[in-house]
Amino acid sequence: MSASITLPRILRIGAGASSELVAVLGELGYARPLLITDPFMVQQGFAERMTSPLAAAGIPWGLFGECVPDPTTDSVAAALAEWQAGDYDCLVALGGGSSLDTAKAVAVLARHGGQMRDYKVPAAVHSAVPMIAIPTTAGTGSEVTRAAVITDTDTEEKMLCMGLGMVPEAALVDFELTLSMPRRLTADTGLDSLCHALEAYVSRKANPFTDGVALSAMATIARTIRTACDEPDNRAAREAMMLAATQGGMAFANASVTLIHGMSRPVGAHFHVPHGLSNAMLLPEVTAWSVSGAPARYAHCARVMDMAAAGDSDELALEKLITGLRQLNADLEVPGPAAWGIDAGRWQSLLPLMAEQALASGSPANNPRQPGAEDIVALYEKVWAA
């Protein structure tokens, strides 16, 4: 049975890749970009680093600089209004996953109209306005994926939207844009990448292409993430993490995520926990519950990440995997839900709804061990108690 692989038409990776925006626009035949980014990127001068070469080349451009973390339908509507007010032929997304997902949502609505809830899975987005992605965090992998997550302001549901129309036409992956990332963001986005790779490798939709890039990403992140957090100016560590993030994106874009991401989205929607952090909170306990569904694959992950030795039995490797993931979270000071400040009563009261929303996302269906709603509620309770 064949595997279907989707990737951007153009992928530039390495130091200075973001400086090639003018050249890439020319290659693709676009001449009137709208830059979509967030206030921090504007304040720190990153947006100007993109727009100054455009102006020098005589390319007219527009700017929407008000993206918010974990984008909502309201914030997408504001960006869409900026698109509609101008005469643009493409989008350029600069920032983390929130800015990239905002641009993807605008691209869909600009082409097709309607509301974002019209495009949540199982609906498929087959076309959209063209987009160039320039990530500034080593984590989401959104620059190479066919997915975006948008929170419905009215219902607080984190909606997963997918389709070929959401694959950027080009991605400029420049690790130098990550050198200013603070420790917490470096840890959370890096653990998000690790979840992408691990989930893609054990997914029921895994294939030989995704296996290779997922294993490479896992090995790199396990070896490098502590250094990237402890030595923010370490260029080799930053470059390795950025490449691994893109590989993780390639892996899950073509094999899908599983239960961790399915459970993570409701946590982010209801409690405004950043996406990478909510995945990190869930990673050890959800993995511990899931390993019996694909013990050989999970054991191989442990060996690839040097959490287990090559000669260890699968049973021992699985034990070491869970111990290693818990230790990684401890080393990177990942807070649990209570330490993050979530109210215990509200957490408990929302568990049935969160379980329902997790299952509705479709991601848990790809998990090697299939959960029911009661399993997911029990896992949320275990994550709280961890």
PyMOL commands that set and color helices and strands:
alter all, ss='L'
color gray80, all
select helices_A, chain A and resi 17-28+39-43+46-56+73-85+97-112+116-119+142-144+164-166+175-178+183-202+208-230+235-255+259-271+275-293+295-304+314-331+337-340+344-360+363-366+373-385
alter helices_A, ss='H'
color red, helices_A
select strands_A, chain A and resi 10-13+33-36+62-64+90-95+131-135+147-151+158-162+170-173
alter strands_A, ss='S'
color yellow, strands_A
deselect
rebuild
show_as cartoon
